[in-house]
Amino acid sequence: MSEAKRKVTIIYCCDNDLAMYRKTQVFNLNAYGDMIIPQDFKRGKTIVAVCDGEINIINSVGDRVVEEYWH
């Protein structure tokens, strides 16, 4: 019997950085259907959102501020 899995995109900040990042990855589900994000993935990060599947972020908080500051 194969283990149930779910593909998600996780939006996060690193503990030492204010920039937002995203990573699409497949994680295992437990017997109750809850997704298990391993501690080694969570270490050093603050998870902002977990989105179902692969997503494309068009605009996020701070994009305009960073663009205006650097250009």
N, C-alpha and C positions, 0 to 999 in steps of 0.2 A: 504494500500500500504506500503510495507516495504522500509525502508531507504537503499539506496545504500551504500555499504561498500567496503573497499579494505584492503587486508592483505599485510603488508609491513614489512621489517626489517630496522630499523633505526640504523645507526652507528653514535655514538656521543662521545664527551669528556665532562666530568664534568668541570664546571668553575674553580674548585679548584684542578684539577688533570689532568695530561697529558696523562693518560692511555686512550685507546679507548675501548668503550663498544658497545654492540649491543643488541637490543630488538626487538622481532617480536611481532606485535600487529595489531589489526584490527581497522581502523579508518573510520569515516563516510565521505561520499562525499557530496558536496553541489549540488545544482541544475545544475551547469555547469560541474560537474564531477571532480572538484578540491577536493583534499583530505584536510580534516580539522584536523590539529594536535592541540589538546587543549593546552592552555597556561600553565596549570599545568604540562603537560608532558614536555614542552619546558623549563620551569623554571629551571635555574641552569645548563643548558646544551648548548653546541655548537654542532648543528647537522652538521655532516660531509657529510653524504649521506643518501638517502632514496632509498631502493631497493625494487623492486616488489616481493612480496611473501617472503617465508622463505629461507634464504641463509645460506650456511656454509662457513665461511671464513677460508681458509687454511693457509694463511700467510698475515700479515699486516705490515705496517710501524713500525719499532722499535722492532718487535718480536725477530730478531736475536741479536740486541743490548742488550735487556733485558736478553736474554738467556745467552749470553757470559758474561755479567756482574755478574749475579747471580750464574753461574756454574763454 
